[in-house]
């Protein structure tokens, strides 16, 4: 029966082998990828998609004078507006 120390040593040896093989195969993979990109005139957004632009921020329309909390008027209304006239809290 193998001991925990032996298994940990085997694990470390395997992780080192994996790292060495990854490093060796990485260069070949990069070379192949560069060849394909050059051959087919590929652009970065074709490979990885267009970068996502952050959503536009919406100005607050309502403010709770007691806490300073704000709400844009989108989505579910906050509890501090429950049962109250929204126009009283308009900014």
VMD Tcl script that builds the backbone (N, CA, C; Angstrom):
set m [mol new atoms 273]
animate dup $m
set s [atomselect $m all]
$s set {name element resname resid chain x y z} {
  {N N UNK 1 A 0.855 -1.178 0.000}
  {CA C UNK 1 A 0.000 0.000 0.000}
  {C C UNK 1 A 0.899 1.239 0.000}
  {N N UNK 2 A 0.556 2.188 -0.838}
  {CA C UNK 2 A 1.344 3.415 -0.909}
  {C C UNK 2 A 0.928 4.371 0.200}
  {N N UNK 3 A 1.894 5.177 0.617}
  {CA C UNK 3 A 1.616 6.132 1.682}
  {C C UNK 3 A 1.217 7.474 1.080}
  {N N UNK 4 A 0.726 8.326 1.937}
  {CA C UNK 4 A 0.326 9.655 1.501}
  {C C UNK 4 A 1.532 10.411 0.942}
  {N N UNK 5 A 2.662 10.288 1.583}
  {CA C UNK 5 A 3.869 10.985 1.130}
  {C C UNK 5 A 4.285 10.523 -0.265}
  {N N UNK 6 A 4.172 9.235 -0.533}
  {CA C UNK 6 A 4.516 8.707 -1.855}
  {C C UNK 6 A 3.550 9.244 -2.916}
  {N N UNK 7 A 2.287 9.284 -2.583}
  {CA C UNK 7 A 1.296 9.787 -3.531}
  {C C UNK 7 A 1.513 11.274 -3.814}
  {N N UNK 8 A 1.832 12.039 -2.774}
  {CA C UNK 8 A 2.102 13.461 -2.971}
  {C C UNK 8 A 3.340 13.678 -3.832}
  {N N UNK 9 A 4.347 12.840 -3.647}
  {CA C UNK 9 A 5.560 12.931 -4.463}
  {C C UNK 9 A 5.235 12.599 -5.921}
  {N N UNK 10 A 4.403 11.596 -6.137}
  {CA C UNK 10 A 4.000 11.235 -7.496}
  {C C UNK 10 A 3.212 12.373 -8.136}
  {N N UNK 11 A 2.337 12.967 -7.342}
  {CA C UNK 11 A 1.535 14.083 -7.844}
  {C C UNK 11 A 2.441 15.235 -8.273}
  {N N UNK 12 A 3.416 15.567 -7.451}
  {CA C UNK 12 A 4.350 16.653 -7.767}
  {C C UNK 12 A 5.131 16.334 -9.043}
  {N N UNK 13 A 5.576 15.094 -9.177}
  {CA C UNK 13 A 6.324 14.687 -10.371}
  {C C UNK 13 A 5.441 14.796 -11.618}
  {N N UNK 14 A 4.190 14.375 -11.507}
  {CA C UNK 14 A 3.271 14.470 -12.640}
  {C C UNK 14 A 2.991 15.923 -13.008}
  {N N UNK 15 A 2.812 16.782 -12.011}
  {CA C UNK 15 A 2.562 18.202 -12.280}
  {C C UNK 15 A 3.762 18.835 -12.991}
  {N N UNK 16 A 4.958 18.432 -12.606}
  {CA C UNK 16 A 6.156 18.946 -13.285}
  {C C UNK 16 A 6.208 18.468 -14.727}
  {N N UNK 17 A 5.883 17.192 -14.956}
  {CA C UNK 17 A 5.859 16.654 -16.316}
  {C C UNK 17 A 4.825 17.382 -17.162}
  {N N UNK 18 A 3.645 17.629 -16.577}
  {CA C UNK 18 A 2.592 18.333 -17.292}
  {C C UNK 18 A 3.058 19.722 -17.686}
  {N N UNK 19 A 3.705 20.418 -16.765}
  {CA C UNK 19 A 4.188 21.768 -17.046}
  {C C UNK 19 A 5.237 21.763 -18.160}
  {N N UNK 20 A 6.125 20.783 -18.146}
  {CA C UNK 20 A 7.165 20.693 -19.181}
  {C C UNK 20 A 6.550 20.413 -20.551}
  {N N UNK 21 A 5.608 19.498 -20.610}
  {CA C UNK 21 A 4.980 19.148 -21.885}
  {C C UNK 21 A 4.150 20.315 -22.401}
  {N N UNK 22 A 3.440 20.994 -21.501}
  {CA C UNK 22 A 2.662 22.170 -21.910}
  {C C UNK 22 A 3.569 23.219 -22.521}
  {N N UNK 23 A 4.701 23.450 -21.876}
  {CA C UNK 23 A 5.642 24.458 -22.360}
  {C C UNK 23 A 6.171 24.069 -23.738}
  {N N UNK 24 A 6.503 22.800 -23.915}
  {CA C UNK 24 A 7.032 22.333 -25.199}
  {C C UNK 24 A 5.969 22.408 -26.297}
  {N N UNK 25 A 4.739 22.026 -26.008}
  {CA C UNK 25 A 3.686 22.009 -27.013}
  {C C UNK 25 A 3.119 23.401 -27.276}
  {N N UNK 26 A 3.314 24.310 -26.351}
  {CA C UNK 26 A 2.784 25.663 -26.489}
  {C C UNK 26 A 3.381 26.368 -27.699}
  {N N UNK 27 A 4.668 26.240 -27.871}
  {CA C UNK 27 A 5.336 26.879 -29.006}
  {C C UNK 27 A 4.779 26.369 -30.332}
  {N N UNK 28 A 4.557 25.066 -30.417}
  {CA C UNK 28 A 4.004 24.483 -31.638}
  {C C UNK 28 A 2.573 24.991 -31.870}
  {N N UNK 29 A 1.786 25.069 -30.815}
  {CA C UNK 29 A 0.413 25.550 -30.936}
  {C C UNK 29 A 0.391 27.010 -31.385}
  {N N UNK 30 A 1.269 27.833 -30.819}
  {CA C UNK 30 A 1.344 29.237 -31.224}
  {C C UNK 30 A 1.742 29.371 -32.696}
  {N N UNK 31 A 2.690 28.570 -33.119}
  {CA C UNK 31 A 3.131 28.612 -34.514}
  {C C UNK 31 A 1.977 28.259 -35.447}
  {N N UNK 32 A 1.229 27.193 -35.102}
  {CA C UNK 32 A 0.092 26.782 -35.928}
  {C C UNK 32 A -0.992 27.867 -35.954}
  {N N UNK 33 A -1.259 28.454 -34.795}
  {CA C UNK 33 A -2.279 29.502 -34.726}
  {C C UNK 33 A -1.880 30.701 -35.571}
  {N N UNK 34 A -0.611 31.103 -35.493}
  {CA C UNK 34 A -0.136 32.239 -36.293}
  {C C UNK 34 A -0.250 31.946 -37.783}
  {N N UNK 35 A 0.063 30.710 -38.171}
  {CA C UNK 35 A -0.044 30.325 -39.586}
  {C C UNK 35 A -1.500 30.431 -40.057}
  {N N UNK 36 A -2.434 29.929 -39.254}
  {CA C UNK 36 A -3.844 29.986 -39.629}
  {C C UNK 36 A -4.336 31.429 -39.714}
  {N N UNK 37 A -3.923 32.251 -38.765}
  {CA C UNK 37 A -4.332 33.655 -38.765}
  {C C UNK 37 A -3.815 34.354 -40.003}
  {N N UNK 38 A -2.568 34.079 -40.335}
  {CA C UNK 38 A -1.963 34.702 -41.516}
  {C C UNK 38 A -2.613 34.181 -42.798}
  {N N UNK 39 A -2.825 32.881 -42.883}
  {CA C UNK 39 A -3.386 32.275 -44.090}
  {C C UNK 39 A -4.786 32.796 -44.390}
  {N N UNK 40 A -5.605 32.904 -43.374}
  {CA C UNK 40 A -7.000 33.271 -43.576}
  {C C UNK 40 A -7.301 34.729 -43.232}
  {N N UNK 41 A -6.283 35.509 -42.974}
  {CA C UNK 41 A -6.448 36.937 -42.629}
  {C C UNK 41 A -7.506 37.124 -41.538}
  {N N UNK 42 A -7.342 36.424 -40.439}
  {CA C UNK 42 A -8.299 36.488 -39.341}
  {C C UNK 42 A -8.009 37.686 -38.452}
  {N N UNK 43 A -9.073 38.281 -37.930}
  {CA C UNK 43 A -8.946 39.407 -37.001}
  {C C UNK 43 A -9.268 38.934 -35.586}
  {N N UNK 44 A -8.832 39.697 -34.604}
  {CA C UNK 44 A -9.025 39.320 -33.205}
  {C C UNK 44 A -10.506 39.153 -32.865}
  {N N UNK 45 A -11.380 40.077 -33.348}
  {CA C UNK 45 A -12.792 39.934 -32.997}
  {C C UNK 45 A -13.442 38.748 -33.698}
  {N N UNK 46 A -12.864 38.287 -34.808}
  {CA C UNK 46 A -13.391 37.082 -35.441}
  {C C UNK 46 A -13.069 35.856 -34.586}
  {N N UNK 47 A -11.925 35.886 -33.939}
  {CA C UNK 47 A -11.512 34.756 -33.119}
  {C C UNK 47 A -12.173 34.770 -31.744}
  {N N UNK 48 A -12.225 35.928 -31.138}
  {CA C UNK 48 A -12.661 36.008 -29.746}
  {C C UNK 48 A -13.972 36.748 -29.555}
  {N N UNK 49 A -14.578 37.245 -30.614}
  {CA C UNK 49 A -15.797 38.025 -30.496}
  {C C UNK 49 A -15.462 39.480 -30.211}
  {N N UNK 50 A -16.429 40.322 -30.402}
  {CA C UNK 50 A -16.205 41.740 -30.174}
  {C C UNK 50 A -16.175 42.019 -28.680}
  {N N UNK 51 A -15.329 42.947 -28.266}
  {CA C UNK 51 A -15.287 43.260 -26.835}
  {C C UNK 51 A -16.619 43.856 -26.386}
  {N N UNK 52 A -17.028 43.473 -25.217}
  {CA C UNK 52 A -18.299 43.963 -24.697}
  {C C UNK 52 A -18.117 45.377 -24.176}
  {N N UNK 53 A -19.044 46.218 -24.570}
  {CA C UNK 53 A -19.004 47.592 -24.079}
  {C C UNK 53 A -19.863 47.667 -22.826}
  {N N UNK 54 A -19.403 48.411 -21.854}
  {CA C UNK 54 A -20.205 48.500 -20.634}
  {C C UNK 54 A -21.531 49.200 -20.910}
  {N N UNK 55 A -22.553 48.794 -20.189}
  {CA C UNK 55 A -23.873 49.380 -20.361}
  {C C UNK 55 A -23.890 50.840 -19.958}
  {N N UNK 56 A -24.803 51.566 -20.529}
  {CA C UNK 56 A -24.923 52.977 -20.201}
  {C C UNK 56 A -25.527 53.117 -18.802}
  {N N UNK 57 A -24.995 54.050 -18.052}
  {CA C UNK 57 A -25.578 54.306 -16.745}
  {C C UNK 57 A -26.762 55.244 -16.915}
  {N N UNK 58 A -27.763 55.020 -16.127}
  {CA C UNK 58 A -28.984 55.800 -16.214}
  {C C UNK 58 A -29.052 56.714 -15.000}
  {N N UNK 59 A -29.411 57.937 -15.237}
  {CA C UNK 59 A -29.509 58.903 -14.148}
  {C C UNK 59 A -30.653 58.526 -13.211}
  {N N UNK 60 A -30.457 58.793 -11.942}
  {CA C UNK 60 A -31.482 58.516 -10.945}
  {C C UNK 60 A -32.650 59.478 -11.119}
  {N N UNK 61 A -33.857 58.977 -10.924}
  {CA C UNK 61 A -35.059 59.805 -11.057}
  {C C UNK 61 A -35.717 60.064 -9.707}
  {N N UNK 62 A -35.424 59.189 -8.737}
  {CA C UNK 62 A -36.063 59.299 -7.431}
  {C C UNK 62 A -35.001 59.190 -6.338}
  {N N UNK 63 A -35.199 59.953 -5.240}
  {CA C UNK 63 A -34.253 59.914 -4.125}
  {C C UNK 63 A -35.037 59.852 -2.822}
  {N N UNK 64 A -34.574 58.998 -1.929}
  {CA C UNK 64 A -35.136 58.905 -0.590}
  {C C UNK 64 A -34.436 59.964 0.263}
  {N N UNK 65 A -35.130 60.988 0.722}
  {CA C UNK 65 A -34.476 62.061 1.471}
  {C C UNK 65 A -33.950 61.608 2.825}
  {N N UNK 66 A -34.493 60.544 3.382}
  {CA C UNK 66 A -34.051 60.062 4.687}
  {C C UNK 66 A -32.696 59.366 4.614}
  {N N UNK 67 A -32.487 58.550 3.584}
  {CA C UNK 67 A -31.251 57.760 3.496}
  {C C UNK 67 A -30.341 58.181 2.356}
  {N N UNK 68 A -30.868 58.932 1.407}
  {CA C UNK 68 A -30.075 59.314 0.241}
  {C C UNK 68 A -30.065 58.266 -0.856}
  {N N UNK 69 A -30.771 57.146 -0.655}
  {CA C UNK 69 A -30.842 56.107 -1.675}
  {C C UNK 69 A -31.531 56.666 -2.914}
  {N N UNK 70 A -31.114 56.166 -4.068}
  {CA C UNK 70 A -31.724 56.612 -5.319}
  {C C UNK 70 A -32.252 55.419 -6.094}
  {N N UNK 71 A -33.127 55.730 -7.048}
  {CA C UNK 71 A -33.688 54.716 -7.943}
  {C C UNK 71 A -33.865 55.349 -9.309}
  {N N UNK 72 A -33.528 54.607 -10.349}
  {CA C UNK 72 A -33.583 55.133 -11.705}
  {C C UNK 72 A -34.979 55.062 -12.310}
  {N N UNK 73 A -35.864 54.326 -11.694}
  {CA C UNK 73 A -37.185 54.143 -12.265}
  {C C UNK 73 A -37.264 52.875 -13.097}
  {N N UNK 74 A -36.167 52.153 -13.169}
  {CA C UNK 74 A -36.128 50.892 -13.913}
  {C C UNK 74 A -36.089 49.731 -12.937}
  {N N UNK 75 A -36.648 48.627 -13.355}
  {CA C UNK 75 A -36.640 47.450 -12.508}
  {C C UNK 75 A -37.649 47.568 -11.380}
  {N N UNK 76 A -37.506 46.688 -10.428}
  {CA C UNK 76 A -38.448 46.646 -9.306}
  {C C UNK 76 A -38.252 47.873 -8.420}
  {N N UNK 77 A -39.338 48.458 -8.003}
  {CA C UNK 77 A -39.287 49.655 -7.164}
  {C C UNK 77 A -38.762 49.291 -5.776}
  {N N UNK 78 A -37.972 50.156 -5.176}
  {CA C UNK 78 A -37.454 49.877 -3.835}
  {C C UNK 78 A -38.564 49.948 -2.789}
  {N N UNK 79 A -38.313 49.334 -1.662}
  {CA C UNK 79 A -39.334 49.267 -0.606}
  {C C UNK 79 A -39.684 50.634 -0.052}
  {N N UNK 80 A -38.736 51.551 -0.038}
  {CA C UNK 80 A -39.040 52.854 0.535}
  {C C UNK 80 A -40.070 53.624 -0.297}
  {N N UNK 81 A -40.386 53.134 -1.492}
  {CA C UNK 81 A -41.434 53.751 -2.307}
  {C C UNK 81 A -42.784 53.046 -2.183}
  {N N UNK 82 A -42.800 51.911 -1.504}
  {CA C UNK 82 A -44.046 51.137 -1.384}
  {C C UNK 82 A -45.153 51.977 -0.755}
  {N N UNK 83 A -46.275 52.067 -1.454}
  {CA C UNK 83 A -47.441 52.757 -0.941}
  {C C UNK 83 A -47.317 54.276 -0.917}
  {N N UNK 84 A -46.275 54.811 -1.544}
  {CA C UNK 84 A -46.086 56.264 -1.545}
  {C C UNK 84 A -46.176 56.796 -2.966}
  {N N UNK 85 A -46.416 58.071 -3.090}
  {CA C UNK 85 A -46.478 58.717 -4.395}
  {C C UNK 85 A -45.042 58.947 -4.888}
  {N N UNK 86 A -44.722 58.383 -6.027}
  {CA C UNK 86 A -43.363 58.495 -6.558}
  {C C UNK 86 A -42.969 59.951 -6.847}
  {N N UNK 87 A -43.945 60.740 -7.249}
  {CA C UNK 87 A -43.651 62.131 -7.599}
  {C C UNK 87 A -43.119 62.924 -6.410}
  {N N UNK 88 A -43.447 62.497 -5.196}
  {CA C UNK 88 A -42.926 63.171 -4.014}
  {C C UNK 88 A -41.431 62.962 -3.849}
  {N N UNK 89 A -40.886 61.921 -4.504}
  {CA C UNK 89 A -39.473 61.585 -4.388}
  {C C UNK 89 A -38.689 61.905 -5.659}
  {N N UNK 90 A -39.338 62.526 -6.635}
  {CA C UNK 90 A -38.681 62.843 -7.914}
  {C C UNK 90 A -37.540 63.831 -7.685}
  {N N UNK 91 A -36.472 63.610 -8.431}
  {CA C UNK 91 A -35.303 64.487 -8.323}
  {C C UNK 91 A -35.467 65.665 -9.272}
}
mol reanalyze $m
mol bondsrecalc $m
mol representation Tube
mol addrep $m
